[in-house]
Amino acid sequence: MPTPRTVLLTGAAGGVGTLMRELLPAYGYELRLLDLAPVDGAPDAIVADLADRKALREAVRGVDAIIHLAGISLESTFEKILAANITGLHHLYEAAREEGVRRIVFASSNHAVGFTPRPRGDDPLIPVGTPHRPDTFYGLSKCFGEDLAQFYWDMHGMETVSVRVGSCFPEPTSVRMLSMWLSPADCARLFHAALTAEHVGHTVVYGSSANTRLWWDLSSARALGYEPQDDSEPYAERLVAEQGPLSDDDPAAAHLGGHFCTDPPRWPH
């Protein structure tokens, strides 16, 4: 697929959105920004709620593709998750369908499969086809998003790459994150691959760097042309010394979703 020129970046004021605003233009993208909150340093950004279907229709008009990061990114009540992450996502897909946008990169999450047991010892990497096992209402909304993306491909021919993002921060901050870390630079590489790969239909990929302690299989991401360059291992010695290794007796360390399975952080931060 030719490189899209204009890309709508929703959730542009959030953590990952802020990082991508800085990194994606180097790949030749002109970003159109949207968020519920004003975007620092971007007076032309669209400030709109995903509930505003007219604003969404105007936001997607004329773009070549969409990177969808907007929504609630932690646990909340089902009612709030429903409005932002489920109904809001449907509004975005409908706006894209109505305006003829053919490619969406959807920020799914590892929490769509959060109750999957984490690999230990010589266990194989977790495959991308592992069944949905959400660990929160938030994770449940990401399961819905992946299924919605599949539906819009099957019904309307709209392509989506659903990226089960691990933890995208400048550096890992926990021992668990050594396995899940997606460096900002690798995140930009992955999104670029997802925007430009040919014939993706609906493809689900795990989103992380090439970590030595990796828990999941990156083969479907690599098939898009993603070549991760970073590894969390340089941070491992310090983090393990500060926090100790993951314990097999700790319920929060038993599953892929970590503490989301036992005591999920709540929205807002």
FENRA-V475395 format. One record per residue. N is the residue number from 1. PSI is psi in whole degrees, 0 to 359 (none if undefined). Layout:
n=N psi=PSI
n=N psi=PSI
//
This chain:
n=1 psi=132
n=2 psi=151
n=3 psi=122
n=4 psi=144
n=5 psi=311
n=6 psi=124
n=7 psi=128
n=8 psi=124
n=9 psi=105
n=10 psi=156
n=11 psi=32
n=12 psi=340
n=13 psi=353
n=14 psi=183
n=15 psi=305
n=16 psi=320
n=17 psi=319
n=18 psi=318
n=19 psi=319
n=20 psi=330
n=21 psi=328
n=22 psi=328
n=23 psi=326
n=24 psi=327
n=25 psi=334
n=26 psi=340
n=27 psi=3
n=28 psi=12
n=29 psi=141
n=30 psi=116
n=31 psi=132
n=32 psi=125
n=33 psi=141
n=34 psi=138
n=35 psi=160
n=36 psi=332
n=37 psi=155
n=38 psi=147
n=39 psi=119
n=40 psi=132
n=41 psi=9
n=42 psi=77
n=43 psi=341
n=44 psi=359
n=45 psi=146
n=46 psi=124
n=47 psi=109
n=48 psi=153
n=49 psi=148
n=50 psi=347
n=51 psi=344
n=52 psi=92
n=53 psi=327
n=54 psi=316
n=55 psi=320
n=56 psi=319
n=57 psi=318
n=58 psi=325
n=59 psi=323
n=60 psi=348
n=61 psi=122
n=62 psi=358
n=63 psi=158
n=64 psi=335
n=65 psi=170
n=66 psi=135
n=67 psi=115
n=68 psi=105
n=69 psi=351
n=70 psi=158
n=71 psi=184
n=72 psi=128
n=73 psi=7
n=74 psi=187
n=75 psi=149
n=76 psi=190
n=77 psi=156
n=78 psi=323
n=79 psi=318
n=80 psi=320
n=81 psi=318
n=82 psi=313
n=83 psi=313
n=84 psi=314
n=85 psi=341
n=86 psi=297
n=87 psi=317
n=88 psi=320
n=89 psi=319
n=90 psi=319
n=91 psi=318
n=92 psi=315
n=93 psi=322
n=94 psi=318
n=95 psi=317
n=96 psi=318
n=97 psi=315
n=98 psi=329
n=99 psi=3
n=100 psi=24
n=101 psi=127
n=102 psi=355
n=103 psi=127
n=104 psi=138
n=105 psi=115
n=106 psi=124
n=107 psi=92
n=108 psi=202
n=109 psi=153
n=110 psi=341
n=111 psi=353
n=112 psi=338
n=113 psi=31
n=114 psi=331
n=115 psi=7
n=116 psi=129
n=117 psi=138
n=118 psi=147
n=119 psi=146
n=120 psi=143
n=121 psi=237
n=122 psi=16
n=123 psi=146
n=124 psi=160
n=125 psi=150
n=126 psi=123
n=127 psi=157
n=128 psi=339
n=129 psi=9
n=130 psi=142
n=131 psi=149
n=132 psi=132
n=133 psi=73
n=134 psi=148
n=135 psi=357
n=136 psi=171
n=137 psi=325
n=138 psi=310
n=139 psi=322
n=140 psi=321
n=141 psi=330
n=142 psi=327
n=143 psi=314
n=144 psi=316
n=145 psi=319
n=146 psi=319
n=147 psi=323
n=148 psi=318
n=149 psi=318
n=150 psi=318
n=151 psi=316
n=152 psi=334
n=153 psi=311
n=154 psi=321
n=155 psi=322
n=156 psi=358
n=157 psi=22
n=158 psi=127
n=159 psi=143
n=160 psi=140
n=161 psi=115
n=162 psi=115
n=163 psi=112
n=164 psi=85
n=165 psi=135
n=166 psi=260
n=167 psi=106
n=168 psi=101
n=169 psi=161
n=170 psi=327
n=171 psi=155
n=172 psi=147
n=173 psi=2
n=174 psi=165
n=175 psi=318
n=176 psi=320
n=177 psi=343
n=178 psi=333
n=179 psi=338
n=180 psi=354
n=181 psi=134
n=182 psi=106
n=183 psi=151
n=184 psi=319
n=185 psi=319
n=186 psi=327
n=187 psi=315
n=188 psi=320
n=189 psi=319
n=190 psi=316
n=191 psi=321
n=192 psi=316
n=193 psi=319
n=194 psi=329
n=195 psi=334
n=196 psi=347
n=197 psi=149
n=198 psi=144
n=199 psi=58
n=200 psi=341
n=201 psi=239
n=202 psi=114
n=203 psi=131
n=204 psi=132
n=205 psi=154
n=206 psi=142
n=207 psi=98
n=208 psi=169
n=209 psi=180
n=210 psi=64
n=211 psi=139
n=212 psi=324
n=213 psi=24
n=214 psi=139
n=215 psi=341
n=216 psi=166
n=217 psi=122
n=218 psi=11
n=219 psi=323
n=220 psi=330
n=221 psi=317
n=222 psi=328
n=223 psi=338
n=224 psi=348
n=225 psi=7
n=226 psi=127
n=227 psi=90
n=228 psi=143
n=229 psi=348
n=230 psi=162
n=231 psi=137
n=232 psi=351
n=233 psi=326
n=234 psi=341
n=235 psi=353
n=236 psi=314
n=237 psi=314
n=238 psi=313
n=239 psi=318
n=240 psi=323
n=241 psi=323
n=242 psi=321
n=243 psi=345
n=244 psi=160
n=245 psi=161
n=246 psi=134
n=247 psi=134
n=248 psi=344
n=249 psi=356
n=250 psi=115
n=251 psi=330
n=252 psi=348
n=253 psi=5
n=254 psi=335
n=255 psi=164
n=256 psi=322
n=257 psi=354
n=258 psi=225
n=259 psi=350
n=260 psi=333
n=261 psi=340
n=262 psi=321
n=263 psi=74
n=264 psi=142
n=265 psi=145
n=266 psi=149
n=267 psi=140
n=268 psi=172
n=269 psi=none
//
